[in-house]
Amino acid sequence: MDRERDLPTWPLHALSRTMRVRPHDWHVQQTGEGPLLVLLHGAGGSTHSFRDLIPLLADTHRVVAIDLPGQGFSRMGTKARCSLRHMAEDIAALCADRGWQPAAIIGHSAGGAIALRLSQMVTAPDGAAPRVIGLNAALAPFDGVAGWLFPVLAKLLVLNPLVPKLFSLTSGNPARVRQLIEGTGSSLSDEGLALYTRLIGDRDHVDATLRMMAQWHLDALLKDLPRLTAEVTLVAADGDRAVPPATSVRAAAHMPRAHVVHLAGLGHLAHEEDPARLAGVIRDALDAPSRA
């Protein structure tokens, strides 16, 4: 994927803006009027995953979707700030630079973890922590051997400059991408699969995703869950094979103002499979009364 050439063909490209706020060049899509919603995609994704959800939410809200550093059309200014905390800090700096005070932060998968950490760093217009809505939020460490093996492998991969190129060439195969997506419990249209194929064929995007995996640590956030002041809604799709619903149930039990909404018949990419249904769930969460 040639980022300069391909942006005009990307979903909702008319909403795209590049914002230089150190240390990164951020790709942001924004539209709508009203209370601000900040949308964060998961590892290996981009703003495209919200392509059908953004117009539905923009009827009543201002929506800002952000590509994580180095992923999608954002460019990394440094390769050393791909951890959960660093990405949250850098997004908070972007919000401060732009004067954004989100009423809510909506994060998918790993973006859900970033959303929780970001809620401690920014404020809503009323001065409180913004609401957080996690869509199949990745709020559990890898179990067993995978807990140390996956991060170690990711670190080894990013140390070899040839690996991201080879990975992007092999995993950019449409059949392989379909297999990866269906392995999460989701079924996407040919258009959706083609977009992921383009992303995974981009060496820089793959490199940034691997660096995120290598620097990813959840322990500090999980210890902080009892101290979070944000209203939290965790949306858990029962068919998710990447982040089981039990992950959301366990995490919510440790937060003082959290609850879980279960969705039947959808997988890890639920917001791409049925955006209208997810838009309804998000509106309900935004309108829900405060939980003591």
N, C-alpha and C positions, 0 to 999 in steps of 0.2 A: 504494500500500500504506500503510495506517494502522498504524504500528508498534505502538501501544498496543492497538488493536482486533484486529490480525491475529496477534499472538503466540500466543493460545490455539489457533489453527488451524494453527500451524507444526509441521513434523515434530519429534517428540520434545519437544514444548513442556513436558511434565511435568519434564524434566531441566533446564530453563532457569533461569538465575539472572542478575540484574543486579549487577555489582560495580563500585563507584565507586573507582577507583584513578587518581589524577591522571596525565594530564590528561583521561582519557576515562571514559565509562560503558560498561563492557564487558558484552556479552551472551555468556554462557558456558553450555555444556551439559556436565554432568558426571554420571558414573555408574560403577559397578563398584568392585572392590577389587583391590589388588595393586600392582605397579610402575606408575608414572604414565606415561601416554602423552599428549602434547600434540598436538592436531591443528589445523593451520592451512590454511584454504582459499585458493584463488587469487583474483586480481583479479576483482571483479564477482560473486564467489560468496558463500557464507555457510555456517554450520554444516549447512544442509540437505543439502549435497553429501555429507556423511558419514552421512546418516540411516540407511542400511542397514548401514554398516560399523561404526558405534559399538556396536550390540548384539552383534555378533560378536566384537569385541575386548574388550568388557566381561566376557566369560566368564572371562578370566584377568588382566585389567589394570584399573586405574582409568583412565578416559578423560576427558580434558578437551578439548572443542572450543571454539574462540574465534572470534567474529566480528571481523574486522579493523576498525580505527577508521572509523566512519561507514558501514560496510557491514553488510548484514543488519540486526540489531537493536542493534548497538553505536552509541553516539552519540559524535561527535567533540567533545572539549573544546577543540581548536584545529585549525585547518586547515593549520597550518604543519608538522605532524609526520606526513606521509604517505609519507615516503621509506622506503627499505628499512631503513636504519640506525635512523631514528627509531622506526619501528614495532617493530623488534627490541628497542630500548631500552625502549620502553613496555611491551611484553609481558614483558620481563625484570623490570620494576618490578612488574607484576601478579604474576608468579611469586614474587618476593621478599615481596610483601605477604601472599600467601596461604600462604607456606611450601612452595611446590611445588618439588620437585626431580625433574624428568622423567628417567625412564630412557631415553626416546626422544622425539624430536620428529618428527612426520610432517607433511610439507607438500606440498600439491598445487600445481603450476605455480609462480606467483610465491611461493606459500607455501613452496615448497621452498627458494627463495633466502633467505627470511626465516628458515627453520629453520636453515640453515647459519650465518647470522650470529648467531642466537640461541644456537647451541651454544657460541659463544665467550663468552657472557654469563651463562650459568647452569651449574649442575653437577648431575650425577646424585648419588644418595645415596652413592656410593663416592668422590665428590670429583672424578671424571673428567668429561670432556665427555660429554653424553648422545649416544646414537646418533642419527643422522639418516637418515630414510627419505624420499627425494624421489619423489613420484609425478608423472611427466612434468614434472620440475622445470625451470622457466624459467631456465636458467643460461647464456644467451647474449644479447648485445645484438642489437638489430635490425640487419640488414645494410644496407649501402648507404645510399640516400637515406632509407629509413625510419628509420635510426639517429638522424637529427636531425629529420626531418619529423614523426614521430609525437609525440615529446615537445613540440615547438613547437605543434602543433595542439592537444594536450591543454591546454597552458598558455593558449592563446587561448580555448579553450572554457570553461574555468573562470573566466576573467575576465569573461565575459558571463553574468549571472545567469539569463538566459532560456534559455540553451542546455541545461542539464541538464533543465529542464522539457520543452522541445521534444523532446529526445532520448528522454526517458522515455515521452513520449506516442507517438512514432513507433515506437520499438523495443519497446514493450510489446505490440505486435501479435503474437498467437500464431504466425501464419505466418512473421513476420520472425524470431521467436525460434527457431523450428524450423530456419530456414535458417542462423542463426548457429551453433547447436549442431552441426548436421550438417556445417557447414564445418570443424569441428575434428576430424572423423573419427569422432564418436560418434553413437550412436543411443539416445535416451532414451524412456522410457515417456511416455504422455500426462501422468501425474502429475508426472514430473520436468520436462517442458516447462512445465507450468502454474506450477510453483514459480519457474522462471527468469523467466517472463512477469510474475509478481507482483513479483519483485525489480527487473527492468528498468523496470517501471512506477513505481518509487519514485524521486522526484526526488532525495532526500537520498542514497540509495544510489548513484545514477548520479553525483552530484556528488563523493562520496567516491572512487569508482572513477576518475573523471577526474583528481582531484587526485593520486591514487596514481600514475597514468600520468605526470602532469606532473613529479612529483618523483622518478621511478624512475631510478636510476643503478646499474649493476652493476659498473662498472670496479673499484671498491675491493674488492668481494668477490672478483671473479675474480683479482685480484692476490694475495689472501690464501689462495686455495685450497691452495697447497703447504704452508701453515703450519697448516692445520686439523688438530686432533688427534682429532676425532670419528671413530668408525666410520660410514661412509656407504654406504648402498645406494641407488642410483638406479634406479628402476623405469621402464622406457621401453616404451611401447606402440608396436608397429610401425605401427599405423594412425593415429598422432597426426599431424594436419596442422597443429597450432598450434605444437608443440615437437617437431621431428623427433628420432628416437632418436639421431642422430649428436650432438646437443647433449649428451646424457648421457654418451656415450662420450668426447667431448672433455674434458668437465669432470672425469670420473673419472680420466682420465689425468694430471691435474694435482694430484690429492689423494693423500696417502700411504697412506690406508686406505680406499679406495673401490672399489666394483665395480658393475657394471651387470647388472640382470636384465631380459631382454627378454620382452615379452608379445605374442603373436600374436593377431590378431582383435579388438583393442580400440583405442579412440581416446583422445583427450585426457582424457575423463571416464571413464577405465577403472574407477575405483573406484565409479562410479554404475552403469555397465553390468554389471559382474560383481563385486559386493562380496564374495561368498564366495571367489572366486579371489584377489582382492587381500588378503583377510584371511589366507589361507594364505601368500601371498608375504611379508606383513608378519611373521607369526609366524616364518617361516624366517629372515628377516633379524634378528629379535630374538634368535633362538637361535644364530645363526652365531658361530663362534669369532672371537676378536680377530685382526685382520690386522696384522701388523708392517709 
